[in-house]
Amino acid sequence: MYVCLCNGITDSHIREAAENGCESLRDLRRELGVGSQCAKCARHARQVLRETRSAMPATSFSSSLGEAVQYWPQTA
């Protein structure tokens, strides 16, 4: 589904950007141009970004080893 008509950005583009490290609307604007024209898409783009980021496992870097550590959310 198209989220940003001005720049032809779909929800799939936003999900891919989130998976590649975009964490905020500012990041999406810089990487994809989302919200840089009329900005009517900003609310929906932010929602897609949040949903995608919350579905991803949290990653942290161990400062002593420099290796990525995966943290999976615990279910009750």
C-alpha positions in Angstrom: 0.0 0.0 0.0 1.3 3.5 -0.8 2.0 5.6 2.3 3.7 8.6 0.6 2.1 9.4 -2.7 4.4 12.4 -3.3 7.5 10.2 -3.4 5.9 6.8 -4.3 6.8 5.2 -0.9 5.0 2.0 0.1 4.6 0.4 3.5 7.0 -2.3 2.3 9.7 0.4 1.7 9.2 1.6 5.2 9.4 -1.9 6.7 12.6 -2.6 4.8 14.1 0.7 5.9 13.2 -0.1 9.5 14.9 -3.5 9.2 18.0 -1.8 7.9 18.2 0.6 10.8 15.8 3.5 10.4 14.5 4.3 13.9 12.6 7.5 13.5 10.5 9.6 11.0 13.6 11.8 10.6 15.6 8.7 9.5 12.8 7.8 7.0 12.7 11.3 5.7 16.5 11.2 5.1 16.6 7.7 3.6 13.3 7.6 1.6 12.0 11.2 1.5 8.8 10.3 3.5 7.0 13.4 4.6 9.3 15.8 2.8 6.6 17.2 0.5 3.1 17.7 1.9 3.7 15.6 5.1 0.2 14.1 5.0 1.8 10.6 5.2 3.9 11.3 8.4 1.4 9.8 10.9 0.9 6.6 8.9 4.6 6.3 8.1 5.4 6.6 11.8 2.8 4.0 12.7 4.3 1.5 10.1 7.7 2.2 11.5 6.7 1.6 15.1 4.8 -1.6 14.3 7.8 -2.9 12.3 10.4 -2.0 15.0 8.3 -3.5 17.8 8.0 -6.8 15.9 11.8 -7.0 15.5 14.0 -8.6 18.2 15.9 -6.0 20.2 19.7 -6.0 19.3 22.4 -4.7 21.5 26.1 -4.6 21.1 28.4 -6.0 23.8 30.9 -3.2 24.6 33.6 -5.6 25.7 33.4 -8.1 22.8 32.0 -5.9 20.0 29.5 -8.6 19.1 25.8 -8.2 18.6 23.6 -9.8 21.3 20.0 -10.7 20.5 17.4 -10.0 23.2 14.0 -11.7 22.6 10.9 -10.4 24.4 9.6 -12.8 27.0 5.9 -13.8 26.7 3.8 -14.2 29.8 
